[in-house]
Amino acid sequence: MSLLVVGSVALDTVKTPFGAVHDILGGSASYFSISASFFTEVHLVAVVGKDFPPDYRDIFLEKGIRTEGLQTKDGETFRWKGHYDFDLNDAKTDATMLNVFGGFDPVLSESSRNCSEVFLANIDPVLQLRVLKQVKNPRIVACDTMNYWIETRRKELLRLLTKVDLFFLNDAEARQLAEEPMLTKAARKISAMGPKMVIIKKGEHGALMFVNGVFSPLPAFSLEEVFDPTGAGDSFAGGTMGFLAQSKKLHAKAFRRAMGYGTVLASFAVEKFSLQRLLSLTREDIEERYRTFSRKLVI
């Protein structure tokens, strides 16, 4: 099995109460692909500029991630600058410079078209739909979104949701899309829009899965310290989809276990800036934390 991710690879400048970094590797597709690579082969499709450090490209290669779809264009790489105060659930954007990402037009290689699982990270729904037209026969299609696309591309997003199996979004986005303040009602409304499963991310409060009319809450992994929450949601999605990609049978227990692994990957991601903690992980580190987590749950 192989997993396709289409999204952003960025250079992030981040400040938290615990430190700051400049032009560090970031982007939704970066966090997702590194997290998923612990479970399955990942095909990365994104765009960077001529200024993208070769060492960062090597990170993907060292993790066995297929980078034929990582385009290099004239210009500068997408940059995001943000900061967090002591409420680490609230990311404050200081600057967004799309650069070459503003003209991103994903074209899939033959091997990427044949991927059995597809994750459409947080990009314009128009591009997400364009990618889906290129994929041949996926077993699972999942997507993420953000408040900007809900507001400006609602019609295209609703069209996309009719073609999606798993839909990842955070609690604020769920309320915005469903126009419903109660999350349980919002999940039902979103499910009626087309996706077979709705996964609502709630940060330090875990996640809520809604499938076949049944709600299944999952807590976050308890941490005493959080260093940088950037990319936690993308790491959660990467762990979830990576586990599903290597699962032969897709039943309710497999989906719940997948969310458990996603939770574990997210918990590691926030322990250091950027991808630093994820890059130092071994599969045994992941399994050990998963065992600790699952002992408290019925997974």
HELIX and SHEET records of a PDB file:
HELIX    1   1 SER A   28  ALA A   36  1                                   9    
HELIX    2   2 PRO A   54  GLU A   62  1                                   9    
HELIX    3   3 ASN A   99  GLY A  103  5                                   5    
HELIX    4   4 GLU A  110  ARG A  113  1                                   4    
HELIX    5   5 PRO A  125  GLN A  134  1                                  10    
HELIX    6   6 ASN A  147  THR A  152  1                                   6    
HELIX    7   7 ARG A  154  LEU A  161  1                                   8    
HELIX    8   8 ASP A  171  ALA A  178  1                                   8    
HELIX    9   9 LEU A  183  SER A  191  1                                   9    
HELIX   10  10 GLY A  203  HIS A  205  5                                   3    
HELIX   11  11 ALA A  232  ALA A  245  1                                  14    
HELIX   12  12 ALA A  252  ALA A  269  1                                  18    
HELIX   13  13 GLN A  276  LEU A  279  1                                   4    
HELIX   14  14 ARG A  283  SER A  294  1                                  12    
SHEET    1   A 9 ARG A  66  LYS A  73  0                                        
SHEET    2   A 9 GLU A  41  GLY A  49  1                                        
SHEET    3   A 9 SER A   2  VAL A   6  1                                        
SHEET    4   A 9 GLU A 117  LEU A 120  1                                        
SHEET    5   A 9 ILE A 140  CYS A 143  1                                        
SHEET    6   A 9 LEU A 166  ASN A 170  1                                        
SHEET    7   A 9 MET A 197  LYS A 201  1                                        
SHEET    8   A 9 ALA A 207  VAL A 211 -1                                        
SHEET    9   A 9 VAL A 214  LEU A 218 -1                                        
SHEET    1   B 4 GLY A  19  GLY A  26  0                                        
SHEET    2   B 4 ALA A  10  THR A  16 -1                                        
SHEET    3   B 4 ARG A  79  HIS A  83  1                                        
SHEET    4   B 4 LYS A  92  MET A  97 -1                                        
END                                                                             
